[in-house]
Amino acid sequence: MAKRVQDDVVIPFAVEPLAVRGRVVRLGDSLSAILARHDYPDAVARIVGEAVALTVLLGSSLKFDGRLQLQAKTDGPIDMIVVDFDTPNSIRAYARFDKDAIAALGSGPIATPLLIGKGILGLTIDQGSDMNRYQGIVALDNTGFEEAAQEYFKQSEQLPTCVRLAVAEFFTEGRRCYRAGGLLLQYLPSSSEQTRLAAPDDEDNELWDEARALTNTTTDIELVDPDLASEDLLYRLFHERGVRAFAPEPLHEACTCSEDRVLSMLKSFSAAERAGLPNEDGSIDVTCEFCSRQYRFTAEDLGPMG
């Protein structure tokens, strides 16, 4: 699969005649790096890819230094997914799953409800220790991340929102890789007339109906097509109305773990929490769930209990 378009970027855009703004994301090497560290089965890799693409679409809109975390907890074979987006452009992710339950579903395409079942999707915005955290929660009721995100915005911000997500597997030089694409569109009226014509719950929402209908014509193949640039996709969708694409914002995969951070976490544990951690030689091993990096500490590293 040739790579002719720019991956690992998010592009904001606006279609002013329809009073909508949005973002389109393409992920390539960054997503492959995240998934390769854990060697996920294909079904798990695809769901994680969707979660990463959605988190980037949401987190890239933040206008301050901080973090947006997406966390899904479910009763399905994939019972937890966590994705962190650290502003302005850093992403990391991991999933927890039942290997046997995934294998029992077979090797062909698996519907998302079978993989994640029912649960909750939480979105947490953290602006640092000096600011309060904001958390929104929406149910995962045998639905995918597209539907959950749209319901989240309907409940929390009352913004009409349309989300499209897609993930594709491919092989290059004998190595399994992934690409993901995502498109998020939101109605943001800028005048009283537009508000009158297109209130969020208005069934005669002419502007939003048109914008959403155009967005929903996007196919999975278009979202991950290595020969279709994001700008060309936007033009294909909205050229009759006039679409303005802004400068691409680069993305990269990176984990924020470090020896100092892990050690600080261990030192914060109570005596009871520390009791079951040491190996036979008294050392403590910690593996970062995001990047799989391993750390080893001695009792002297932790020091006496406070």
Disulfide bonds with the S-S distance in Angstrom:
none
